[in-house]
Amino acid sequence: MTLKHQLHFKLYKPFGMLSQLASNEERQIRSKRFLSELHEFPEGTMPVGRLDEKSEGLLLMTTDGKLSDTINRKGIEKEYYAQLDGDISPKAIEILATGVEIGFEGIRYTTKPCTVQKINFKPSLPAPDKRIRLARHRPNSWISIVITEGKFRQVRKMTAAVGFPTLRLVRVRIGALILDDLGPEEVVSIEKINLE
């Protein structure tokens, strides 16, 4: 019996695209964008974790179901750069880092402790999508936030809970896998996944 050679890809999921290859819903097919338009992925390829439609950045695709399960269950670090509405305070950063209460599937949930730092420079990222409403007349700030869980829209809910809603959210790292200089919609094949 020969072992199946697993295939892996990393890509920059752009703003406004769903983290799935296709949809069976007629309404979605007509109005939404899917990962299948970026690359001809082999049969059995799946996204590992998701980024919501309005979030962007690093997405890992694989044919290896065990790898997907490992990343989702083992508390692998995921780092995001979040551009916030307002100049975030040290107190708000401290609260984020220790855990905040957010709503998840109709219940209140307290997030696990995480690493949060204010970024005092503009991150080197592609220009934001024109549909992102960046406040022109208010200050905004950037943070790096590293979490080991991934509830639906978690980072957005966390920053909103401390009074600094997320305007733009970009995932830059999963474990040791980094976004590098990938641009929106770019897909590259990778030989080996190093998570630690």
Phi, psi and omega in degrees: 000128179265139178285137179290132177283119182279146181245141181227146178221147168239147183213163174259102178287123181281162171303139174088010179241142178279149180275054176211158185283327183198182178216150175266352183275121182305318182298316180293321182301322183282329191248351186243161175253144184233159183299335182298340179280350181273332188194154175271084183288143177297157178302139179091000178284137181224150174284144177262113186069176182224161167239135181293168188305325184267002176258161186220175174112207190293125173228134179259133176242141182208157171265001185263100181298326180293320179297316179302314180296318180300311182297319183286333185256337190267009178069038177291137181294139173231124183252136180234147165257125181240126174267123189251151175280108183108163180267102189299141182267157176303324180297316179296322178297317179298317180295315178303316185294328183272341179121133179235158179271126177230165175271136178213117181051043175081001178237161177276138184222134176261124183291153179288155175305145182214175180258125181228131177223141173285137177261119185267020175219160178282120181300149179278091183229160174300159178302145181291153174299142184296341180279348178285125183273092178269122182299124182277333188252000180244152175291151168224168184217162179245143171231155165257129179230127182246116180242159179244010176231181183201064175290160183300124179055034188300309184298318179300317180293323181295311183291326177295324182296334179258011172090014180229082183302146178281128176267319181219136182228124183231120175278128184247349183203142169231111186059235178264001180275123184243157181296329183057222183253028176299142176257164179308134178078000181278138181234132174230144176278138178235141185284312190228140178258117177253111186265337186269000000 
